[in-house]
Amino acid sequence: MLKAVVVRALQVFPRLQRCRRPGAHAFAWLAAALLAALSHAPLQAAHGIAWGEALKYPQGFSHFDYVNPAAPKGGSINLDGYGSFDKLNPFTLKGIAAAGIGTLMFETLAEPSKDEPFSMYGLLADDIRFAEDGLSITFRLNAAARFSDGSPVTAEDVRHSFVTLTSRQAHPRYRQSFADVAQVRVINSRTIRFDFKRRNHELHMIIGIQMPVFSRNWGKGKNFTDLIEDEPIASGPYRIERIEWGRSIVFRRNPNYWANDLNVRRGMFNFDRIVYKYFKDETARLEGFKAGEFDWIYENSARNWARGHTGPRYASGELVKREFPHSNAAGMQGFALNARRPQFSDVRVRRAIALAMDFEWMNRQVFYGQYRRTPSYFTNTDMVATGEPDQDELTYLEPLRKQLAPEVFGEVPLPPTTAAPSSLRANLRLARSLLMDAGWRVDDEGVLRNAAGQAFAFEFLTYSKAFERVAESWVRNLAKLGIEVTMRTTDPALYRKRIEDYDFDAIVHVFSASQTPGNELVESYTSGAAAEKGSQNMPGIRDPAIDALVSRILESRSRPELAAGARALDRVLRHGYYMVPHFHAPANRVAFSKRLGHPETIPRYYWSPTWMLKTWWVQPDAAGARSR
């Protein structure tokens, strides 16, 4: 039997076969191989892993297609931060971390490719081995990987990071994301294995690309929640140069960064210095950009894009205004109605409130025609539910028929429209009927009241004047139904505290989506998340049928199976009317200084601020001037 195990070990770890004169390092790997072979299913060794399709980049590839491998390094870039910040630890619930910390200072075991739907290639790990039974993944760390203090990245550091992030001291999203990890086993100083409780189609991937790794010495001796002003000890390309708490933070590229020549880092992180300056409101932010206080801006306001980004510096070409296309899943942005509140607990009421939003008028009068209506929680993917459920969806829905409303098995609802032959008047007429069915009546003074005489009133909470403008017409239309809405704009810190405690009636919320949904569904839509402080389940969705759908989706074994499950979930969510659907832009709106350069090839799936940080550069003839 031992001979068979050794043979299997050599098959699993082919590098050992090439060691003609194996030393201590090779024998350490042989020991790891023996352990894996004895205790686990066969492993698939790889430089990277993709789910749903083949890897794009082969072993030994030079660089990603969407970078410039010859990008010049140097210069400084000034960027904007919004509101304030009060900590350097981005992984705890309390407080607001400084901008840039996560991207610039921390790294993961693998790097996702931005021109593939769901893939990863070794970063801190130089070898990735996924068990054929889907119940474990093993990472071998790159021997060159170093933290910012010069110490090596070890398997114990990886384990420490995982244990810390899944403890009660860290943000609850990590416990939710990694709940299916049964144990973490350190094989040797460079090898670590994650064992799973059950098959989960994406767990091995998100361990690789979503679990930040940091040194055991970061804040040693302190509780993780007390790591507030301690500079992180991590492996990323930047260190902190200067902090003015709440107002600015400056990062400087680490000259000893360990991964400068790694293929997944080639052409990336080209700025010598990155400066974030904080602004208290969006007007100051825009005017600061136009005055040259910073060099790049992502614009999420249609009004600003249409009317604010003008002036002599644009006309001269000193400032560039451009829309970059993308293939991102749009997800669902909308007014989230807090179903934890009694007035929003009835689905008929939530549907009635959605009928009061006139998107066509808003897009024409407020948004300059820049947006498209968002119909689905998986907009811009192949997972959008349409018409009646197909046979693949029914395999998910039929076992839950007794728990689901009969309407779920009919046509999936689309957002209301006022385009002919529909009209706002017809939509409000239907809304009044739904409210009456739910026990609400308009009194002689035009106030909507329930049987107990309580008036229907709620607060719309935001941190942005821009969202006030978005809500104004909706609020006016709700008044026609007898519903009084108070709009309250607060500072970002208080806003965040209130939403983390679910202390709100209605807010603007975004359910992000990906081309390959997985564990984020737990944090967004399940009953457990509704009760977990700081989750993404802002509407307070509590539905056993949705819980069951999410659980089954996580066990998907193929892309078609995953897509069918997601369509079924989309259908059930849309019939629940938890959100008043908003809209999305088909491109990323960016304005920037002509001193900046960017790759000609644009990735398919990307968030433009991160794309800029990773792959843009300062033009050589401008670098010296800005650095001085």
Summary of the structure (lengths in Angstrom):
residues: 628
radius of gyration: 26.0
end to end distance: 68.2
largest distance: 93.5
contacts: 2035
relative contact order: 0.15
helix: 34%
strand: 21%
